[in-house]
C-alpha cells in the first residue's frame, strides 16, 4: 500500500498569532512520519484561528484537491466558548464515522474522565478521511495511538482509495475474504463500492453499522428512543447544503418553456441591435434639411437614396431608407391627396421642421455587438423579460442547468387516494375508510407551480418490498425523492431502515429542533448515472401530518431543489422580510414556523403578519391562504414565552404579498 498522505490542521487562536506555540501539530507530524506516512509541510500543515470559516476554508481546499488521504485537526473540540471545530467539520461530512468517534472517546476515557467533555468528529469528505483530535499533546498521543493501532486508519484509507481491503480481511478471518449474511446471501465487504439498483429485486442489506431499527425484528425489539441526534435548524440546513449536488448542464430551445431555468453561459449580442437606424414611432422618414411643405409619399422600401420632394411612410421598428435621418410623426402631418386607384396616400404636408435623429433608434443603441445581455447564473423568470432578451439578440438555443425531476410518494396503510379510493394496503381496518392522502396532491400542486416535472409513485403500503420498489423507481426516473410519513418511531416506519439497510444510503439527519416537523429526515443514496457519472441522490422524508409536510417542504426542500438546478447560493433560500406580528404568538423550545398572511400597510408601507389560527401540525387549513411563515425563535433564547403584538420578527415569504 502506498504511503498515506496526511494533512494536519492546528486550530488555535494562540498558535495562529505565534506558530511556535503549536505543540500538537509537530507531534502528529512525527507520529505520521514514524508510521511511513507523508506530510508535505509547506502545503499540508496549517494553523488557523478558532473560527468556523477559517477551518472550513482549509479543509475544503484539501478535500477538493483530492491529493490528501487523511486530514487530522487538533484543537477546538472542547466546551470552550471559542471551540468551533465540530461545528465547522460536521456540515462538510458526506459520511460520518461514529465508530471512529467511539474509538477516540474510549481511548481518552481510559486515562481521564474529563475526556467526556471532548466532542470529536470523524467521517469522510468526498474521498478523504477526517478526524478531529483535542489540542493537548497528551490527548493527541493517546488518540493517534488508538487510530494507528491494528491498522484502523490504514484499512479505512485503502477502502477510500477504491481497494477491497482483502489483505486485512484475510488476516482477520484467517484467509476467508467473504462471509455469509444472516439471510444466507453471500456478499463481499467492499465498503467503498457504490450501490446501484436497476432491477426489481430487493437489494441485499449492507453489512455496515446503521442507526435504524431492524424492520425484520418483532415490534417489541424496535427503538424506544430515536437513535438519531436532535440537531438544530441551522445545522440541518448546513447538512442539506453540503450534500446536495448541482445537476449537469443541458442545451434547450429558447421559448416559453425556459421558465425558472438558470443560465449556464454568458450571452453576448452577436450583432448591433438594431443593426441599422430604425424608427421608434409611426410616421414618415425624411431628411432633416427638408422644410415643411407638400411631399409625395413612397411606401415601397428602396436601397437607393430617397428622391427629392418625397418622403417614406414608415412603421415603428422599421429601418430608415438611405438618405433619411429623421422621422416626422403622423400627428405632425396632414393629408393632401390620395391615389384614385388604391386610395392610398399620394401626398401629405409636413407641418414642422424635424431635427436630425428625431424619433430614430441608431445602430447599436439598444445593444452593441459583444455586449453581455445576460450572465451565467442569471435566473429566467416567468415574467417574460429574460426570454424576450434572449430572443431579442437572436438566440435560438441556450445552455442551462438541468432542473431536477422530483418523485413523490406517501406511505401508510391508513391512506386512501381521493379519486381512485384505493388504499395503501388491502389490510385496512374493516369498516374504516382510511384517511385521504393530502400530501401528494398538495406537494404536486406547489412543485408544478414552480415548474418542476413530477414522477408520482403513489401510496406505498407499510411493506419493505413495496418501499424498495418505489425507491428503486424513484432513483431511476427522478433526481430527488420526496416522501411523506414513515419517519417516526413506529414498527411500520420503514423509510430510514430501507434507506440505510437496502440502499446503502446515509441518513444525514433524522430529527430537527423545529415545529412543526421534528421527525424530518434528509438522506442521500449513491448512484451511477449516464456516461458513468457517479453521485448521490437526495431523499427528503417529511412528516405525515399535512401542515408539517408543507412547511418542511418550503424550509428544506425548496433550497435543495434550487441548488440542484444551479441557483446561486444567495438565491437558494426563500426571501425573508421583517414583519410586525398582529397576534400574540407563544414560543416553543424549538424554532417554530408560524403560518401567517403577510400584508403591506396601505398607508404605512409596514409589513404586517396575521396568524392563520390554530397551528396544529395536522391542520392543513393553517396553510390555506398563508403566504409566509413567521420564524419564532426558541423560548430559551429570548427568556420569554410569548411574542407580543407589535414584535418585529423575520418571516419567510412563500407567496405573493397582499395589500391591507
C-alpha positions as CSV (number, residue, x, y, z in Angstrom):
1,X,0.0,0.0,0.0
2,X,1.4,3.5,-0.9
3,X,2.2,5.8,2.0
4,X,-0.8,7.6,3.5
5,X,-0.9,11.3,2.5
6,X,-1.8,13.3,5.6
7,X,-2.7,17.0,6.2
8,X,-2.5,18.5,9.6
9,X,-4.6,21.5,10.7
10,X,-3.9,23.1,14.1
11,X,-6.9,25.2,15.3
12,X,-5.8,27.7,17.9
13,X,-6.1,31.5,18.3
14,X,-2.8,31.4,20.3
15,X,-0.8,29.4,17.8
16,X,-2.2,31.4,14.9
17,X,-0.7,34.5,16.4
18,X,2.5,32.7,17.3
19,X,3.3,29.5,15.4
20,X,5.9,28.5,18.0
21,X,3.1,27.9,20.5
22,X,1.8,24.9,18.4
23,X,3.0,21.8,20.2
24,X,0.4,19.2,18.9
25,X,0.8,19.7,15.2
26,X,4.6,18.8,15.2
27,X,3.8,15.7,17.4
28,X,1.2,14.5,14.9
29,X,3.7,15.0,12.1
30,X,6.3,12.9,14.0
31,X,3.9,10.1,14.6
32,X,2.8,10.1,10.9
33,X,6.4,10.0,9.7
34,X,7.3,7.1,12.1
35,X,4.4,5.1,10.5
36,X,5.8,5.8,7.0
37,X,3.1,8.4,6.2
38,X,3.7,11.6,4.3
39,X,3.1,15.2,5.3
40,X,4.1,18.0,3.0
41,X,5.0,20.7,5.5
42,X,4.7,23.6,3.0
43,X,1.2,22.5,1.7
44,X,-0.4,20.2,4.3
45,X,0.4,21.7,7.7
46,X,-1.6,24.8,8.5
47,X,-2.6,26.8,11.6
48,X,-5.9,28.7,11.7
49,X,-7.8,30.6,14.4
50,X,-10.9,29.2,16.2
51,X,-13.5,30.2,13.6
52,X,-15.8,28.1,11.5
53,X,-15.0,30.0,8.3
54,X,-11.2,29.6,8.7
55,X,-11.4,25.9,9.5
56,X,-13.8,25.1,6.7
57,X,-11.8,27.0,4.1
58,X,-8.6,24.9,4.6
59,X,-10.5,21.6,4.9
60,X,-12.5,22.2,1.8
61,X,-9.3,23.1,-0.1
62,X,-7.6,19.9,0.9
63,X,-10.6,17.7,0.3
64,X,-11.4,19.2,-3.1
65,X,-7.8,18.8,-4.4
66,X,-8.1,15.0,-3.9
67,X,-4.4,14.6,-3.1
68,X,-4.8,14.0,0.7
69,X,-5.9,10.7,2.2
70,X,-6.4,11.8,5.8
71,X,-7.0,15.2,7.4
72,X,-6.2,15.5,11.1
73,X,-7.3,18.5,13.0
74,X,-6.1,19.3,16.6
75,X,-7.7,21.8,18.9
76,X,-11.1,23.4,19.3
77,X,-13.1,20.2,20.2
78,X,-14.0,21.0,23.8
79,X,-16.6,23.1,25.6
80,X,-14.8,26.4,25.5
81,X,-16.6,29.5,24.1
82,X,-14.3,29.6,21.1
83,X,-14.2,25.8,20.4
84,X,-15.8,25.5,17.0
85,X,-14.1,22.6,15.2
86,X,-17.1,20.2,15.5
87,X,-19.4,22.9,14.2
88,X,-17.1,23.5,11.2
89,X,-16.5,19.9,10.2
90,X,-19.9,18.3,10.8
91,X,-21.7,20.1,7.9
92,X,-18.9,19.1,5.5
93,X,-19.2,15.3,6.1
94,X,-20.6,13.2,3.3
95,X,-20.4,10.1,5.5
96,X,-20.0,10.3,9.3
97,X,-17.9,7.6,11.1
98,X,-19.5,7.1,14.5
99,X,-17.2,4.1,15.1
100,X,-14.1,6.2,14.9
101,X,-15.7,8.8,17.3
102,X,-16.4,6.0,19.8
103,X,-12.8,4.8,19.4
104,X,-11.3,8.2,20.1
105,X,-13.5,8.8,23.2
106,X,-12.8,5.3,24.5
107,X,-9.1,5.8,24.2
108,X,-9.2,9.1,26.1
109,X,-11.6,7.9,28.8
110,X,-9.1,5.2,29.7
111,X,-6.9,8.0,31.0
112,X,-9.2,10.7,32.4
113,X,-13.0,11.2,32.9
114,X,-12.6,14.7,31.6
115,X,-12.4,13.2,28.1
116,X,-16.2,13.1,28.3
117,X,-16.1,16.8,27.7
118,X,-14.4,16.3,24.3
119,X,-16.5,16.5,21.2
120,X,-14.7,14.6,18.4
121,X,-15.9,14.3,14.9
122,X,-14.9,11.7,12.3
123,X,-16.0,10.8,8.8
124,X,-15.4,11.2,5.1
125,X,-15.4,14.3,3.0
126,X,-15.6,13.2,-0.7
127,X,-12.8,10.6,-0.7
128,X,-10.8,12.0,2.3
129,X,-10.9,10.7,5.8
130,X,-11.0,13.3,8.6
131,X,-10.6,13.0,12.3
132,X,-10.6,15.8,14.9
133,X,-8.3,15.5,17.9
134,X,-8.1,17.5,21.1
135,X,-5.5,20.3,21.5
136,X,-3.3,18.8,24.3
137,X,-0.2,16.9,23.4
138,X,-1.1,14.1,25.8
139,X,-4.6,13.6,24.3
140,X,-3.2,13.7,20.8
141,X,-0.7,10.9,21.5
142,X,-3.5,8.8,23.1
143,X,-5.8,9.3,20.1
144,X,-3.2,8.8,17.5
145,X,-2.1,5.5,19.2
146,X,-5.7,4.3,19.0
147,X,-6.1,5.2,15.4
148,X,-2.9,3.7,14.2
149,X,-3.0,0.5,16.3
150,X,-4.4,-2.5,14.5
151,X,-4.3,-0.8,11.1
152,X,-7.7,1.0,11.6
153,X,-6.7,4.1,9.6
154,X,-4.7,2.1,7.0
155,X,-7.7,-0.1,6.3
156,X,-10.0,2.9,6.0
157,X,-7.7,4.7,3.6
158,X,-7.3,1.6,1.5
159,X,-11.1,1.3,1.1
160,X,-11.5,5.0,0.3
161,X,-8.9,4.6,-2.4
162,X,-11.2,2.0,-4.0
163,X,-9.5,-1.1,-2.7
164,X,-11.3,-4.2,-1.4
165,X,-9.4,-4.4,1.9
166,X,-8.8,-8.1,1.1
167,X,-5.5,-8.2,2.9
168,X,-6.9,-7.0,6.2
169,X,-10.0,-9.3,5.9
170,X,-7.7,-12.2,5.2
171,X,-5.8,-11.5,8.4
172,X,-8.9,-11.1,10.5
173,X,-10.8,-14.1,9.0
174,X,-7.9,-16.5,8.6
175,X,-7.9,-16.2,4.8
176,X,-11.7,-16.1,4.4
177,X,-12.5,-13.0,2.4
178,X,-16.2,-13.5,2.1
179,X,-18.8,-14.1,4.7
180,X,-22.4,-15.1,4.8
181,X,-25.1,-12.6,5.7
182,X,-27.9,-13.5,8.1
183,X,-30.2,-14.3,5.3
184,X,-27.9,-16.8,3.6
185,X,-26.8,-14.4,0.8
186,X,-23.1,-14.4,0.1
187,X,-21.6,-10.9,-0.2
188,X,-18.2,-9.2,-0.2
189,X,-17.0,-6.4,2.1
190,X,-16.2,-3.7,-0.4
191,X,-17.5,-0.9,1.8
192,X,-16.4,1.7,-0.6
193,X,-18.4,0.5,-3.5
194,X,-21.4,2.3,-4.8
195,X,-24.8,0.6,-4.6
196,X,-26.8,0.6,-7.8
197,X,-30.3,-0.8,-8.3
198,X,-31.8,-1.1,-11.8
199,X,-33.9,-4.3,-11.4
200,X,-36.9,-5.3,-9.4
201,X,-35.2,-7.4,-6.7
202,X,-34.8,-6.3,-3.2
203,X,-31.2,-5.3,-2.7
204,X,-29.3,-7.2,-0.1
205,X,-29.0,-5.1,3.0
206,X,-25.5,-3.7,3.5
207,X,-23.4,-5.1,6.4
208,X,-22.0,-1.8,7.8
209,X,-23.3,-0.2,11.0
210,X,-26.7,1.5,10.7
211,X,-28.7,3.5,13.2
212,X,-32.3,2.5,12.2
213,X,-34.2,-0.4,13.7
214,X,-34.2,-3.8,12.0
215,X,-37.7,-4.0,10.4
216,X,-37.5,-7.8,10.2
217,X,-37.4,-7.9,14.0
218,X,-40.6,-8.0,16.1
219,X,-42.2,-4.7,17.1
220,X,-41.0,-5.3,20.7
221,X,-37.4,-5.0,19.5
222,X,-37.7,-1.6,18.0
223,X,-36.1,1.5,19.4
224,X,-37.9,3.2,22.2
225,X,-35.9,6.4,21.7
226,X,-34.7,7.7,18.4
227,X,-31.0,6.8,17.7
228,X,-30.7,9.9,15.5
229,X,-29.4,13.0,17.3
230,X,-31.7,16.0,17.6
231,X,-30.0,18.8,15.7
232,X,-30.7,22.5,15.3
233,X,-32.5,24.1,12.4
234,X,-29.3,25.8,11.3
235,X,-27.2,22.6,11.4
236,X,-29.8,20.8,9.4
237,X,-29.7,23.5,6.7
238,X,-25.9,23.1,6.6
239,X,-26.2,19.3,6.1
240,X,-28.6,19.9,3.2
241,X,-26.3,22.5,1.5
242,X,-23.2,20.3,2.0
243,X,-24.8,17.2,0.5
244,X,-26.8,18.5,-2.5
245,X,-25.1,18.3,-5.9
246,X,-25.7,20.6,-8.8
247,X,-27.2,18.8,-11.9
248,X,-25.4,18.8,-15.3
249,X,-25.8,21.4,-17.9
250,X,-28.1,20.9,-20.9
251,X,-29.0,22.8,-24.1
252,X,-32.6,23.9,-24.5
253,X,-34.6,25.8,-27.1
254,X,-35.3,29.4,-26.3
255,X,-39.1,29.6,-25.9
256,X,-41.8,30.0,-23.2
257,X,-40.7,26.7,-21.5
258,X,-37.5,28.2,-20.2
259,X,-39.2,29.5,-17.0
260,X,-37.2,29.0,-13.8
261,X,-34.1,27.7,-15.5
262,X,-30.7,29.1,-14.6
263,X,-28.3,30.1,-17.3
264,X,-25.0,28.2,-17.6
265,X,-23.3,30.5,-20.0
266,X,-22.9,34.2,-20.7
267,X,-25.0,35.6,-23.5
268,X,-23.4,38.2,-25.8
269,X,-25.1,40.1,-28.6
270,X,-23.9,38.6,-31.9
271,X,-24.5,42.0,-33.7
272,X,-25.6,45.5,-33.0
273,X,-29.3,45.9,-32.1
274,X,-30.8,47.5,-34.0
275,X,-28.4,46.6,-36.9
276,X,-29.3,49.8,-38.8
277,X,-31.2,53.1,-38.0
278,X,-34.8,52.4,-37.3
279,X,-37.9,54.4,-36.2
280,X,-39.5,54.3,-32.8
281,X,-42.8,55.9,-34.0
282,X,-45.3,55.6,-36.8
283,X,-44.7,58.4,-39.3
284,X,-42.6,59.4,-42.3
285,X,-38.8,59.1,-42.9
286,X,-37.5,62.5,-44.1
287,X,-34.3,64.5,-44.5
288,X,-33.8,66.8,-41.5
289,X,-32.9,69.5,-44.1
290,X,-36.4,69.3,-45.7
291,X,-38.6,72.3,-44.9
292,X,-42.3,72.0,-44.0
293,X,-44.3,71.5,-47.2
294,X,-46.1,69.1,-49.5
295,X,-44.3,65.9,-50.4
296,X,-45.1,62.7,-52.4
297,X,-45.4,59.6,-50.3
298,X,-43.5,56.4,-51.1
299,X,-44.5,53.1,-49.5
300,X,-42.0,50.7,-51.1
301,X,-38.6,50.4,-49.4
302,X,-35.7,51.1,-51.6
303,X,-31.9,50.6,-51.1
304,X,-31.2,53.7,-53.2
305,X,-31.4,57.2,-51.7
306,X,-34.8,58.8,-51.3
307,X,-35.6,61.1,-54.3
308,X,-36.1,64.8,-53.8
309,X,-39.6,66.1,-52.9
310,X,-40.6,62.6,-51.5
311,X,-40.9,61.1,-48.0
312,X,-41.2,57.5,-47.0
313,X,-44.1,56.1,-44.9
314,X,-42.7,54.1,-42.0
315,X,-44.0,52.0,-39.1
316,X,-42.5,51.6,-35.7
317,X,-39.4,49.4,-35.7
318,X,-38.8,49.6,-39.5
319,X,-35.4,50.6,-40.9
320,X,-34.9,54.1,-42.4
321,X,-34.2,54.2,-46.2
322,X,-30.9,55.6,-47.4
323,X,-30.7,59.4,-47.4
324,X,-33.1,59.9,-44.5
325,X,-32.0,60.9,-41.0
326,X,-35.2,61.8,-39.1
327,X,-38.9,60.7,-38.7
328,X,-41.8,63.0,-38.5
329,X,-44.8,61.7,-36.6
330,X,-48.2,61.2,-38.3
331,X,-49.6,63.8,-35.9
332,X,-47.4,66.5,-37.4
333,X,-48.7,65.9,-41.0
334,X,-52.0,66.3,-42.9
335,X,-53.3,64.5,-45.9
336,X,-53.3,66.4,-49.2
337,X,-54.4,63.8,-51.8
338,X,-54.9,60.1,-52.4
339,X,-54.3,57.7,-55.3
340,X,-57.6,57.2,-57.2
341,X,-57.0,53.5,-57.8
342,X,-55.6,52.4,-54.4
343,X,-57.0,55.1,-52.2
344,X,-53.6,55.2,-50.5
345,X,-51.9,58.4,-49.5
346,X,-50.4,60.2,-52.5
347,X,-49.3,63.5,-51.0
348,X,-49.0,64.8,-47.4
349,X,-48.0,68.1,-46.0
350,X,-45.4,68.2,-43.2
351,X,-46.2,70.8,-40.6
352,X,-42.9,71.1,-38.8
353,X,-39.1,71.0,-39.3
354,X,-37.7,67.9,-37.7
355,X,-34.1,67.9,-36.4
356,X,-31.6,65.2,-37.3
357,X,-32.0,61.9,-35.3
358,X,-35.6,62.8,-34.1
359,X,-37.6,59.6,-33.4
360,X,-34.7,57.4,-34.7
361,X,-33.0,54.5,-32.9
362,X,-29.4,54.5,-34.0
363,X,-27.5,51.2,-34.8
364,X,-26.4,49.5,-31.5
365,X,-28.4,51.9,-29.4
366,X,-30.1,49.0,-27.6
367,X,-27.2,46.5,-27.6
368,X,-23.8,46.6,-29.2
369,X,-22.1,43.6,-30.7
370,X,-20.3,41.6,-28.0
371,X,-22.2,43.2,-25.1
372,X,-23.3,40.9,-22.3
373,X,-27.1,40.6,-22.4
374,X,-27.3,38.0,-19.6
375,X,-24.8,36.3,-17.4
376,X,-24.2,32.7,-16.3
377,X,-26.2,32.2,-13.1
378,X,-29.0,34.5,-14.1
379,X,-32.5,33.2,-13.5
380,X,-35.0,33.1,-16.3
381,X,-38.3,34.1,-14.6
382,X,-41.8,33.6,-15.9
383,X,-42.2,37.4,-16.2
384,X,-41.1,37.4,-19.8
385,X,-38.2,39.8,-19.7
386,X,-35.4,37.2,-19.8
387,X,-36.9,35.1,-22.6
388,X,-37.6,38.3,-24.5
389,X,-34.0,39.4,-24.1
390,X,-32.7,36.1,-25.5
391,X,-35.0,36.3,-28.5
392,X,-34.1,40.0,-28.9
393,X,-30.5,39.1,-29.7
394,X,-31.4,36.1,-31.8
395,X,-30.5,33.2,-29.5
396,X,-32.3,30.0,-30.7
397,X,-30.8,27.7,-28.1
398,X,-29.2,28.2,-24.7
399,X,-27.2,26.2,-22.1
400,X,-28.9,26.0,-18.8
401,X,-28.6,23.9,-15.6
402,X,-31.0,20.9,-15.7
403,X,-34.0,21.3,-13.5
404,X,-34.5,18.3,-11.1
405,X,-37.2,15.8,-11.7
406,X,-39.0,15.0,-8.4
407,X,-40.5,11.7,-7.4
408,X,-43.2,11.9,-4.7
409,X,-44.8,9.2,-2.6
410,X,-46.9,8.9,0.5
411,X,-46.5,6.0,2.9
412,X,-49.0,4.2,5.2
413,X,-51.7,1.5,5.1
414,X,-54.1,4.0,6.6
415,X,-54.1,6.3,3.5
416,X,-56.6,6.4,0.7
417,X,-56.4,8.1,-2.7
418,X,-59.3,10.6,-3.0
419,X,-60.0,9.8,-6.7
420,X,-59.3,6.1,-7.0
421,X,-60.4,5.2,-3.5
422,X,-57.5,2.7,-3.5
423,X,-56.0,2.3,0.0
424,X,-52.3,2.0,0.7
425,X,-52.9,-1.6,1.7
426,X,-55.6,-4.3,1.5
427,X,-55.1,-4.8,5.2
428,X,-57.0,-1.7,6.2
429,X,-59.2,-2.0,9.3
430,X,-62.6,-3.4,8.4
431,X,-65.3,-0.8,8.3
432,X,-62.9,2.1,8.3
433,X,-62.4,4.0,5.1
434,X,-59.0,5.4,5.9
435,X,-57.5,8.9,5.6
436,X,-57.4,10.8,2.3
437,X,-53.9,11.3,1.1
438,X,-53.5,15.1,1.4
439,X,-49.7,15.3,1.0
440,X,-49.2,14.1,-2.6
441,X,-51.8,16.5,-4.2
442,X,-50.5,19.4,-2.1
443,X,-46.9,18.8,-2.9
444,X,-47.6,18.1,-6.5
445,X,-49.5,21.4,-6.8
446,X,-46.7,23.5,-5.4
447,X,-44.0,21.7,-7.3
448,X,-45.7,22.0,-10.7
449,X,-46.4,25.7,-10.0
450,X,-42.6,26.1,-9.6
451,X,-42.0,24.4,-12.9
452,X,-40.8,21.0,-11.8
453,X,-41.6,17.7,-13.5
454,X,-43.2,15.1,-11.2
455,X,-43.0,11.3,-11.0
456,X,-46.0,10.2,-8.9
457,X,-45.1,7.0,-7.1
458,X,-48.5,6.8,-5.4
459,X,-49.3,5.5,-2.0
460,X,-46.8,2.9,-0.7
461,X,-48.1,0.4,1.9
462,X,-46.1,-0.4,5.1
463,X,-44.2,-3.2,3.5
464,X,-40.4,-3.4,2.9
465,X,-40.7,-4.8,-0.6
466,X,-43.1,-2.0,-1.6
467,X,-40.8,0.6,-0.2
468,X,-37.8,-0.8,-2.0
469,X,-39.6,-0.9,-5.4
470,X,-40.9,2.6,-5.0
471,X,-37.5,4.0,-4.1
472,X,-35.8,2.0,-6.9
473,X,-38.2,3.5,-9.4
474,X,-37.7,7.0,-8.0
475,X,-33.9,6.6,-8.3
476,X,-34.1,5.5,-11.9
477,X,-36.7,8.2,-13.0
478,X,-36.0,11.2,-10.8
479,X,-33.3,13.3,-9.3
480,X,-34.9,13.7,-5.9
481,X,-37.3,11.5,-3.9
482,X,-39.8,13.3,-1.7
483,X,-41.8,11.1,0.7
484,X,-44.3,11.8,3.5
485,X,-44.9,9.7,6.5
486,X,-43.0,6.8,7.9
487,X,-40.3,8.9,9.7
488,X,-41.3,8.4,13.3
489,X,-40.8,5.5,15.9
490,X,-43.5,3.0,14.9
491,X,-42.6,-0.5,13.8
492,X,-44.0,0.2,10.4
493,X,-42.0,3.4,9.9
494,X,-39.7,1.9,7.3
495,X,-38.1,4.7,5.3
496,X,-34.9,5.1,7.4
497,X,-34.3,1.3,7.7
498,X,-34.8,0.8,3.9
499,X,-32.6,3.8,3.0
500,X,-29.8,2.6,5.3
501,X,-30.1,-1.2,5.0
502,X,-31.3,-1.8,1.5
503,X,-29.7,1.0,-0.5
504,X,-26.5,1.8,1.4
505,X,-27.8,5.3,1.9
506,X,-26.7,7.8,4.5
507,X,-29.2,9.5,6.8
508,X,-27.6,12.9,7.4
509,X,-30.2,13.8,10.0
510,X,-33.4,12.2,11.3
511,X,-34.7,14.8,13.8
512,X,-34.6,18.5,13.9
513,X,-35.5,21.0,16.6
514,X,-38.3,22.6,14.6
515,X,-42.0,23.0,15.0
516,X,-43.8,21.6,13.1
517,X,-41.6,18.8,11.5
518,X,-39.4,17.4,14.2
519,X,-39.0,13.9,12.6
520,X,-38.0,15.4,9.2
521,X,-35.3,13.2,7.6
522,X,-32.7,14.0,5.0
523,X,-30.7,11.2,3.3
524,X,-28.6,10.5,0.2
525,X,-28.3,7.3,-1.8
526,X,-25.2,6.7,-4.1
527,X,-25.9,6.1,-7.8
528,X,-24.2,5.8,-11.1
529,X,-25.9,7.7,-14.0
530,X,-25.3,8.3,-17.6
531,X,-21.8,8.2,-19.0
532,X,-20.6,6.8,-15.8
533,X,-21.4,9.9,-13.8
534,X,-21.4,9.0,-10.1
535,X,-23.1,10.9,-7.3
536,X,-25.8,10.8,-4.7
537,X,-29.5,11.4,-5.0
538,X,-31.2,13.1,-2.1
539,X,-34.3,11.8,-0.3
540,X,-36.4,14.1,1.9
541,X,-38.7,12.1,4.2
542,X,-41.2,14.6,5.5
543,X,-43.6,14.0,8.4
544,X,-47.0,12.6,7.5
545,X,-49.0,15.5,9.1
546,X,-50.0,17.7,6.2
547,X,-49.1,21.1,7.7
548,X,-45.7,19.7,8.8
549,X,-45.0,18.3,5.4
550,X,-45.7,21.5,3.6
551,X,-43.8,23.7,6.0
552,X,-40.8,21.5,5.9
553,X,-41.0,21.4,2.1
554,X,-40.6,25.2,1.9
555,X,-37.9,25.3,4.6
556,X,-35.7,22.4,3.4
557,X,-36.7,21.0,0.1
558,X,-37.1,24.3,-1.9
559,X,-33.5,25.4,-1.2
560,X,-32.2,21.9,-2.2
561,X,-34.2,21.9,-5.4
562,X,-32.8,25.3,-6.3
563,X,-29.2,24.3,-5.6
564,X,-29.6,21.2,-7.8
565,X,-30.9,23.5,-10.5
566,X,-27.8,25.7,-10.4
567,X,-29.3,28.6,-8.4
568,X,-26.6,30.8,-6.8
569,X,-26.2,30.3,-3.1
570,X,-27.8,33.6,-2.1
571,X,-30.9,32.8,-4.2
572,X,-31.4,29.2,-2.9
573,X,-33.2,30.3,0.3
574,X,-36.7,31.7,0.0
575,X,-36.8,35.5,0.7
576,X,-37.0,36.7,4.3
577,X,-38.6,40.0,5.4
578,X,-39.1,41.8,8.7
579,X,-42.8,41.8,9.8
580,X,-44.8,43.2,12.6
581,X,-46.9,40.5,14.1
582,X,-50.6,41.3,14.7
583,X,-51.4,38.5,17.1
584,X,-49.6,37.2,20.2
585,X,-47.5,34.1,19.3
586,X,-46.4,31.6,22.0
587,X,-42.8,30.4,21.8
588,X,-41.7,26.8,21.9
589,X,-38.3,25.4,22.9
590,X,-37.9,24.7,19.2
591,X,-37.6,27.0,16.3
592,X,-41.2,27.4,15.1
593,X,-42.6,28.4,11.7
594,X,-46.0,30.1,12.4
595,X,-48.2,30.3,9.3
596,X,-49.3,33.8,8.6
597,X,-50.8,36.1,6.0
598,X,-48.4,39.0,5.3
599,X,-50.0,42.3,4.2
600,X,-48.5,45.6,3.3
601,X,-50.0,48.6,5.2
602,X,-51.7,50.7,2.6
603,X,-50.6,53.9,4.2
604,X,-47.7,53.0,6.3
605,X,-46.0,50.5,4.0
606,X,-45.2,48.4,7.0
607,X,-45.3,44.6,6.5
608,X,-47.8,43.1,9.0
609,X,-48.2,39.4,9.8
610,X,-51.7,38.0,10.6
611,X,-51.8,34.4,12.1
612,X,-53.9,31.9,10.2
613,X,-55.2,30.5,13.5
614,X,-54.5,27.1,15.1
615,X,-51.1,25.8,14.3
616,X,-51.6,22.1,14.9
617,X,-49.3,20.0,12.6
618,X,-52.2,18.1,11.2
619,X,-54.2,21.3,10.4
620,X,-53.5,21.9,6.8
621,X,-56.1,24.7,6.8
622,X,-53.4,26.8,8.6
623,X,-51.7,27.0,5.2
624,X,-54.8,27.9,3.2
625,X,-54.2,31.5,2.2
626,X,-50.9,31.7,4.0
627,X,-48.1,33.5,2.2
628,X,-45.4,33.3,4.8
629,X,-44.0,31.8,8.0
630,X,-43.0,33.9,11.0
631,X,-39.8,32.4,12.3
632,X,-40.3,32.2,16.1
633,X,-37.0,31.8,18.0
634,X,-36.7,29.1,20.7
635,X,-38.1,30.3,24.0
636,X,-34.8,29.5,25.7
637,X,-33.0,32.2,23.6
638,X,-35.5,35.0,24.4
639,X,-36.2,34.5,28.1
640,X,-39.9,34.9,27.4
641,X,-42.8,32.5,26.4
642,X,-44.7,34.8,24.1
643,X,-44.0,37.3,21.3
644,X,-46.4,40.2,21.9
645,X,-48.4,42.1,19.2
646,X,-46.2,44.6,17.5
647,X,-43.0,42.5,17.9
648,X,-40.9,42.6,14.7
649,X,-39.6,39.2,13.6
650,X,-38.3,37.5,10.5
651,X,-40.7,35.9,8.1
652,X,-40.1,33.5,5.2
653,X,-42.2,34.6,2.1
654,X,-43.8,31.7,0.2
655,X,-46.4,33.6,-1.9
656,X,-47.5,37.0,-3.2
657,X,-47.8,39.7,-0.6
658,X,-51.2,41.2,0.0
659,X,-52.2,44.9,0.4
660,X,-54.0,45.6,3.7
